[in-house]
Amino acid sequence: MKNLSILFVILFFSTQSLAVRIKDMTSVQGVRENQLIGYGLVVGLDGTGDKAPFTNQTFNNMMKQFGITVPTGTDPKLKNVAAVAVHATLPAFSKPGQKIDITASSIGNAKSLRGGTLLMTPLKGIDGNVYALAQGSLIVGGFGADGADGSSLTVNIEVVGRIPNGASVERSVSNSFNEGDYLTFNLSRPDFTTATNMARTINDIFGQGTAYAMDASSIRVTAPRDANQRVSFLSILENLDVVPGDESAKVVINSRTGTIVIGKNVKVHPVAITHGSLTVSIKNTLNVSQPNGLSDGDTAVVPDTEIKIDQENNKMFIMGPAVTLDDIVTAVNEIGAAPSDLMAILEALKQAGALEAELVVI
């Protein structure tokens, strides 16, 4: 019997949609994280630093700030220093003095950042202002070892490190949370039904007109102007349960991993299907031709090729009418289709117009 690959099918099938908290499906407009980036030096490395020219330039500039002038044209021959790009995420409502995590990545040819210390590095936002200062000892998850014969072993990445609470916030980012008479919630997955259900849920509790669905993504909610009351009001709102609308019918195929995801609303119209495969096997055997003892012939290697063709005689089966997810899974299990076979069947169904779903191949 033909060996079949393991088929991994994830099924989104339930008799009713489950309620989801507002905080798990939306974000508040104007309240978001901000990305920070900086450039700095990591020192104290064990001879694993880089030899990039900009590292020397940065080192010389740093020395000048401390009153030390490196003679022009002098190569400091740095081995324990590496230039790094430092980045971090500044959470919404972060205040001066609070700590955030940072990540430092080598931008030169350093071999490793293990054991290094990041010197004070300003982290800037897109507007060019400094919002945090980073400094501290790096934690590097990777490591490597080199042998005398030139062999080496590396585990994970040695040129990227993190510093938990490695940066101190110096400036707050303004937002519009306490401005105006409204709060606007944006759905993570825009859907007209979900937006309508969310507005209806809020209005049922706080009165008609409190919430207004602006489109498939945004719901505007009337909110108190007082900051304390607005925070309490939002705390109540974000914990309300809303029944989201059903997702559109989709079949997602990952051809690299053989994963197939079938949505619960997928339907198949009446259709007849047959799917077979032709297997050609070619086997080469080398035989030795030995001449008789008194002959003048030479010993020779004679190839012997065997060609075998196997063709499956799969029977045709019928799907429909209005096949549900359960029916599709049952049919697939009965024919024992491998992932590649099922992918080919689903694509053919879509081409024939029998599959009522969006076919997404990733």
N, C-alpha and C positions, 0 to 999 in steps of 0.2 A: 504493500500500500504506500502511496505517496506520502512523504513526510510533510506535515503542515506546520507552518510557523504559528506561534501563539498569537491569537487575536485578542487585543485589549480594547474593549469597547466600554466607554463611560456613558452611562445612561442617565439623562435628566428626565426622570419620569415620576410624577406624583399625582395624586388625585386632586390636590388643591395647592395653590401657591402659599408659601409660608410668609408670615408677616416679618418685616425687617425694620429695625430702628432707623429713624431719620438720620442719625449721626453716622450710620454705616453705609448709607447710600447717597449722601450729599456732602457738599462743602459750602461754607459760608463765603459769599462773594467778598473779596477784599481782604480775607484772612488767609494768608498763605505763607509758606516757607520762602526763604531767599537764599540764593547760592553765593558763597564767598570764595575768593581765590587769592593766593599769594605766592611769592617766590622767596625762598630762603636757603640757608645752608645747614646741612647736617654734619656735625663734627664728632670726633672721637671714634671713628671707624678703625677697624683693625687691618689697615692696608687695603681696604676694598673700595676706596673712594674713586672718583672719576678723574679724567685728565682733560676735560673739556675746557676750551679757552675762556668761556664765560664764567666758569667756576673760579679761575684765577682772577679774573676781573672783579668778580663779586667779593672775593677774599681781600683784594687790594683796597677796594672801596671801604670795606668794613674796617680794615686796619687804619685807614685815614681818619675815620670817625673816632678812633681811640688815640689819635695823635701819633700813630706809627706810619712812617712813609717808607714804602718798599721801593727801592731804586728802579727806575725805568728800565725795562728790558730784562729784569730779573725773573727767572722762573722759580717760584717757591717750591716746585716739585711736590705738590700736595698729593698725599696718598690716603689721608684720613678724613678728607672733606668731600662732600658730594652736594651738588646743587639739586634742589627738589622743588616740585610744584606742590603747594599745600592747598587743599580745598576742604570746605565744610558747609554744612547746611545750618542756616540761622532760623530756628523755629519762630513762628508768629508769636508776638507779645514778649519776646525776649528782652530782658532789661539789663542795663549795665551792671557788671559784676557777676552775672551768671556765667556758667561754664558750658561749653559745647565740645563735642568730639571733633577731631580733625584727622585727615589722612594725608600723608606725605608720600609722593612718588618721585623716583629719580628721573631726571630729564637728561642726564648725561650717560656715560658708559660705566657707571659704578657697578661693582659686582654684587654688593650687598649693603643694606642699611642696618644690619643687625648690630646692636650695641651702640648705635649712634644717638646723638642728642640734637634736637632741632633748636637752633638759636632763635631769638625773638623775631617773629615774622608777622608783619601787618597783613590782615586779610581784608580785601576790598570787595565792595559790591559792584554792580554794573554801572553805578553812577560815579565810581571812582573814589568814594568815601571809605575810610577805614571803619569797619564795624566790629572787629575783634583782633586781639593779639594772641599769637600762638607761640608756645615754647614748651619743651619738655623732652623726656626720654621716649624713644620710639619702641613700640611693641611690634616685632616682625614675626609673622607666622611661618615663613619659609626658612629653610636652611640648606646648606650645601657642603660638600666635602670633595677635595681634590686629592688624587693619588700621585705618587712620584712618577708613575709611568704615563701620566697625562690623562688618566681616566678621571671621571667626575660623576658626582651624584647630586641631584637637586630635587628638593621636595617643596612644592608650592612656590610662591614668588618671594624672592629675597629683597627686591628693590622697592617694595611698597610696605609702609608701616602705618600704624595708627597710634594716636595718643588720646585715650579716654579723658574727657574734661581737659583737653590740652589747650583750649583757647578761652580767653576771658572776653566777654562781650563788652564793648566800649561805647556802643551807640545803639539806640533803639530805632526800629523801622516803623514809621507812622503807617496807620491803616485807617480805613473808614468805618470800623466797627461801631463806634459811638456817634457816628454822624447820620443825620437824617431821621426820618420817621419810619424807615423800613429796613428790614433785613432780607437779603435775597439768597435763597438756597439754590445751588446748582447740582443737578443730579449727575452722579458719576456715569450712568448709562442713560442718556436721554430717551424718554419714552412718554408719549402723550397720556397713556393710561395711568402710568405711575404718577405723573405730575398731577393729573386730575384727582387720583385717589389721595395723594398727600394733601392737596388743598382742601378736599372734602373732610379729611380726618381732623385737620387743624380747625376748620370752621365749626365742626360739630362740637368741639370742646370750648373754643374761645368765642364763638359767635360768628354769624355770617359776615363776610367782608373782611375778616382778619387776614385770610390768605387768598392770593390771586395767582392762578397759573398763567404765566406770561407766554410760555411756549413749551416745547417738549423737554426743555432742559432746566428752566428757571421758574421758581415759585417765590413770589414777593409776599412778605408777611409784615403786617403792621406791628411795630415794636415800641416799647417805652423809650423815652429820651434819656431818662436817668440811667447812669451807667450801672448801678447796682441792680436796679429793676430789670435792665436789659439782660444782664448776665443770668439772673434767676429765670427770666422768661425763656432764654435760649436753652437753659438747662432742662426745663420742662419739655420744650419742643423737641430737642434732639433725642429724647428717650421715648417719644411716641412711636408706636408700631404702625407701619403702613404696609398694605398688601401691594406689592409691585405688579405691574402688568406682565403678562406672559411674553417671553422673548419670541422673536420671529423664528420661523422654522429654519434651522441650519444644520448642515452636516459638515463637520470640520475634519479634514484629513491631514495628518502629518505623515508625509511619505517617507521621511527619514527614520522615524521611530516605529511606524506601523500603528500609531494610535488613531482611532476613529471615534469621534464624539458625535452622537446623534441626538438632536433635540427632541423633546416630547411631542412637538406639534408637526413632526415630519409625516407626510402622507405620500402614498404611492398609488397611482391610478392603475387600472387593470393592465397588465403587461405579461408577456411570456418571455422567459429568460432561459438561455442555455449558455454554459460557459465551460469550455474545455481547454486543454493545453496539449501541445505537441512537444515531446522530449526527444532530442537527438543525442545519442551517446556514441562517442568515438573512442575506441580503445586500441592503442598501439602496442604490439608485442614484438620484441626483437628476438628472432630465431637465428641460430648459428648453422650455416651450411658447411659440413665437413666433407671434403673429397675423399675418394678411396685412397688407400695407401700407395698404390702403384701408379696412380694418375698424376698428371702434371698440374692439376687444379690447385687453387688457393682457397684457404678458409675465408669465408665471407659471412657478414652479418646481413640477414634478410629480414626486413620489416614485414610484419603481418598485421594489417589493419582490419578491425572489425567495427562495422557501423550498425547500430541498432536504433530503430525508431519506435517510440511508444506514443500512442495517441489515446487520450481518455475519451470514452464514449459517454459523456455526461448526458443525462436525460433533461429535457426541457421541463421547467416548472413555471407555474403561474402565480403572479402576485396580483392582488386586487380583488374586488374594488375597495377603495378607501382603507388601504392597509395602514395599521397603526404601528407604533414603535414596537409593541410586543410581537406583532406579526412578523416584522422585519427581523428581529433578533431570533425568533423561532426558526424562520426560514434559513437564516445564516447558519445557525447551529446544526440544522438537519443536513445541509449539504456539506458542512465542514469546510467552509471557505477560509482560505488563508487571507491575511491582510491585503496582499497584493491583488488577490482575486476579488475581494469585496470592493476595493478601490476601483477596479476596472468596471465592476457591475454598477456601482453608484454613478460613475462618470457616464456610462452608457445610458442609464436611466435618465440622467439629467439631459443628455443630448436628445433623447427620444421624447422629452417633454412629459415623462411619467412621474418624475420626482418633484413634488411640491415643496421645495426647500432651496435655500441658498447653499450652493456647494462651495466650501472654502478650502483650498489646498494651500498648506503652509510648508 
